[in-house]
Amino acid sequence: MSHKPILAVILVLALVTMACGVNITLPKINLPITQVKTGPIVTDNITVALPKDTSTTTDLTLAFGAGDMILAPGAKEALVTGTATYNVADFKPEIKTEGHHVSIQQGRLNINGIPTFQGNVKNEWDLMLSDSPIKLHINSGAYVGKYEFGGLSLEDLEISDGAAQVNLSFDSPNKIAMDTLNYQTGASSVTLTGLNNANFSDMTFRSGAGTYTLEFSGELKRNADVSIESGMSTVTIIVPEGVAAQVFFEGGLANINVSAGWQHNGNEYTQPGNGPKLTIHIKMAAGNVELHNR
């Protein structure tokens, strides 16, 4: 799937504003224009070996600038396998391993001035992850992300990105209990599905203006707490029927629309169900909240 029109815009925004992957030195006066030339498309194979003790949790950090990133399970004989495809030489990924700390980082583009690009920029990571225990940290800028984490063994998941378009799913259960799931984003479009399969105890979602969908399908194995804070945006919360849930809403100018099946008492919304309970706290200054069960 091609995202060239999106990528052309977000690359420039990311390169000007991001600290991750870009170093920009701007003179005080007479700002020069630096032309960044694209070259031939290069594909690097990415392989990170499994730790010798596969029962020990690995801290894995992925630092990505702008472009397309795909993550999925499937690495069999390694911690990470896949490819990085790019046509700006400075985007070549850098891999560092220190004990059980592993980082894969987009190469830094050093620019003196305001960047312009000659030709279409390509920057894509397509990676598979092992199901060995991992604490996963993703630090990204303005990009398009497609993540499938079902069947992995994520002990913690932390994502921080800028103006992004992300689809993240847990199509099958996380193999171990997840302590925390933290997602922080700017003005973005983010869809998270199968969240109960993540098997987290605490989740935090913070965002700027944008459109966000959090869908809590899957098996809820234990009580879980969710904190949502958003700017002027539209946030859709979907908790399937039969899942016990309690939602507390705090917002000045925000509107909340609730589908049938939820019981309403002031700023508290309750859905009856059996088994563990999902408790959600929502804070919004302005915008819309859609609370559904299907």
C-alpha positions in Angstrom: 0.0 0.0 0.0 1.4 3.4 -1.0 1.4 6.4 1.3 3.5 8.7 -0.9 1.2 11.8 -0.6 1.1 11.4 3.2 4.7 10.6 3.5 5.8 13.6 1.5 4.1 15.9 3.9 4.9 14.2 7.2 8.5 13.7 6.4 9.1 17.4 6.1 7.1 18.1 9.4 9.0 15.3 11.2 12.4 16.4 10.0 11.8 19.9 11.2 10.3 19.1 14.5 11.5 15.7 15.7 14.4 15.0 17.9 14.3 11.3 17.0 16.4 10.5 13.9 17.2 14.1 12.9 19.8 16.7 14.0 19.0 20.2 12.6 21.2 23.2 13.2 19.5 26.5 12.2 21.6 29.6 11.8 20.3 32.7 13.6 19.9 34.7 10.3 19.7 34.0 6.6 18.4 30.4 7.0 19.8 28.3 4.1 17.8 25.8 2.2 19.4 22.3 2.3 18.4 20.0 -0.4 18.3 16.3 0.7 18.9 14.0 -2.3 17.3 10.6 -2.5 19.3 7.8 -4.0 18.7 4.2 -5.0 16.3 2.2 -2.9 18.2 0.0 -0.5 16.9 -2.9 1.5 18.7 -4.0 4.7 18.0 -7.3 6.4 17.4 -6.8 10.1 18.3 -9.6 12.5 18.7 -9.4 16.3 19.7 -12.6 18.0 17.7 -14.0 20.9 19.2 -13.6 24.4 21.0 -16.6 25.7 18.5 -16.9 28.5 15.2 -16.7 26.8 13.3 -16.6 30.1 14.8 -13.2 30.8 12.9 -10.1 29.6 14.5 -8.1 26.9 14.1 -4.3 26.8 13.5 -3.5 23.1 13.4 0.1 21.8 12.4 1.0 18.3 13.2 4.6 17.3 11.6 5.5 14.0 11.3 8.9 12.3 8.8 9.3 9.4 7.6 6.7 7.0 5.8 3.3 7.3 6.4 0.8 10.1 4.9 -2.7 10.2 5.3 -4.9 13.3 4.0 -8.5 13.7 4.8 -11.7 15.4 6.7 -14.4 13.6 10.4 -14.2 14.4 11.3 -17.9 15.1 15.1 -18.0 15.6 15.7 -14.4 16.5 14.4 -11.6 18.7 13.7 -9.4 15.7 13.8 -10.2 11.9 12.7 -8.2 8.9 13.8 -5.5 6.5 14.4 -1.7 6.4 13.9 -0.2 3.0 15.0 3.4 2.3 16.4 5.8 -0.3 18.1 8.4 1.9 21.5 7.0 3.0 21.3 8.6 6.4 18.1 6.6 7.2 20.2 3.4 7.5 19.1 1.8 10.8 21.5 1.4 13.7 21.3 -1.6 16.0 22.8 -1.6 19.5 22.8 -4.5 22.0 23.9 -4.2 25.6 23.0 -7.2 27.6 19.2 -7.4 27.6 18.8 -3.9 26.2 18.4 -3.7 22.5 17.7 -0.7 20.3 17.0 -0.3 16.6 17.1 3.3 15.6 16.7 5.1 12.3 19.9 6.7 11.2 20.3 10.4 11.9 19.9 13.0 9.1 22.1 16.0 9.9 20.9 19.2 8.2 22.1 22.8 8.4 19.1 24.8 7.5 15.6 24.0 6.3 15.3 20.7 4.4 13.8 20.2 1.0 13.7 16.8 -0.7 14.7 15.9 -4.3 12.5 13.0 -5.4 10.1 10.8 -3.5 11.3 9.7 -0.1 11.0 6.1 0.9 11.5 4.8 4.5 9.8 1.5 5.5 10.4 -1.0 8.3 8.8 -4.4 8.2 9.7 -6.3 11.3 8.7 -9.5 13.0 9.1 -10.0 16.8 9.8 -13.1 18.8 7.3 -14.4 21.4 10.1 -14.4 24.1 9.4 -11.9 27.0 9.8 -8.3 25.8 9.3 -4.8 27.2 8.6 -2.9 24.0 9.2 0.8 23.6 8.3 2.5 20.3 9.4 6.2 19.8 8.2 7.6 16.5 7.5 10.8 14.8 4.9 11.5 12.0 4.4 8.1 10.4 2.0 5.4 9.4 2.1 2.3 11.6 0.4 -1.1 11.4 1.0 -3.3 14.5 -0.2 -6.8 15.3 0.8 -7.9 18.7 -1.4 -11.0 19.3 0.5 -14.1 20.4 3.6 -12.1 21.7 4.8 -12.0 25.3 4.8 -8.3 26.1 5.5 -7.5 29.7 5.1 -3.8 29.0 4.2 -1.8 26.0 5.0 1.9 25.6 4.4 4.0 22.5 5.1 7.6 21.9 4.5 9.3 18.5 3.7 12.5 16.8 1.2 13.2 14.1 0.6 9.5 13.2 -1.8 7.2 11.5 -1.7 3.9 13.5 -3.7 0.7 13.6 -2.8 -1.6 16.5 -4.4 -4.9 17.3 -4.2 -7.9 19.6 -6.0 -10.5 17.5 -5.1 -13.2 20.0 -4.1 -13.1 23.7 -0.8 -11.8 24.9 1.0 -14.9 26.3 2.0 -13.3 29.6 0.4 -10.7 32.0 1.2 -7.2 30.9 1.9 -4.7 33.7 1.3 -1.4 31.8 0.2 -0.3 28.4 1.0 3.4 27.8 0.2 5.3 24.5 1.0 9.0 24.0 0.3 10.7 20.7 -0.1 14.1 19.1 -2.7 15.1 16.6 -3.3 11.7 15.1 -5.7 9.0 13.9 -5.2 5.9 16.1 -7.3 2.7 16.3 -6.6 0.1 19.0 -8.5 -3.2 18.8 -8.6 -6.4 20.8 -7.3 -4.5 23.9 -8.6 -7.1 26.4 -6.3 -9.6 24.8 -3.3 -7.5 25.8 -3.9 -8.7 29.4 -2.8 -5.4 31.0 -3.5 -4.3 34.5 -3.1 -0.6 33.8 -3.5 1.4 30.6 -2.9 5.1 29.9 -3.9 6.8 26.7 -3.0 10.5 26.2 -3.6 12.4 22.9 -3.9 15.7 21.3 -6.6 16.7 18.8 -7.6 13.8 16.5 -9.7 10.7 16.0 -9.2 7.7 18.3 -10.9 4.4 18.7 -10.2 2.0 21.6 -11.9 -1.3 21.3 -11.8 -3.7 24.3 -12.7 -7.0 22.7 -10.9 -10.3 23.6 -10.7 -12.1 26.9 -10.6 -9.9 30.1 -8.7 -12.2 32.5 -8.4 -9.8 35.4 -9.6 -6.4 36.6 -8.0 -3.6 34.6 -7.9 0.2 34.9 -7.8 2.6 32.0 -7.0 6.3 32.0 -7.8 8.4 28.9 -6.9 12.1 28.5 -7.5 13.8 25.2 -7.7 17.3 23.7 -10.4 18.5 21.3 -11.0 15.2 19.6 -13.4 12.4 18.9 -12.8 9.3 21.1 -14.8 6.1 20.5 -14.8 3.5 23.3 -16.2 0.1 22.5 -16.7 -2.5 25.3 -18.5 -5.6 24.0 -21.7 -6.7 25.7 -21.2 -9.0 28.6 -17.9 -7.4 29.7 -18.4 -5.7 33.1 -17.4 -2.1 32.7 -17.6 1.2 34.6 -16.8 4.5 32.9 -16.2 7.8 34.7 -16.4 10.9 32.6 -15.0 14.3 33.3 -15.3 17.1 30.7 -16.3 20.7 30.5 -17.5 21.2 26.9 -17.3 17.6 25.7 -20.3 15.6 24.6 -20.9 11.9 25.4 -23.1 9.7 23.3 -24.0 6.3 24.8 -25.6 3.3 23.0 -28.2 1.1 24.6 -27.1 -1.3 27.3 -25.3 1.2 29.5 -26.7 2.4 32.8 -26.3 6.2 33.4 -26.0 8.0 36.7 -24.5 11.5 36.4 -21.0 11.2 35.0 -20.8 7.5 35.7 -21.7 4.8 33.1 -22.0 1.1 33.9 -22.4 -2.0 31.8 -23.3 -5.2 33.6 -21.3 -8.3 33.0 -19.7 -11.4 34.5 -16.1 -11.9 35.5 -13.4 -9.2 35.8 -14.3 -5.6 35.5 -12.9 -2.9 33.2 -12.7 0.6 34.9 -12.2 3.5 32.5 -11.6 7.2 33.5 -12.0 9.7 30.7 -10.9 13.4 30.8 -11.7 15.7 27.9 -11.8 19.5 27.8 -13.8 19.5 24.6 -14.9 17.1 21.8 -17.0 14.0 21.6 -17.0 10.7 23.3 -18.8 7.7 21.8 -19.5 4.9 24.2 -20.7 1.7 22.5 -20.9 -2.0 23.2 -20.7 -3.4 19.6 
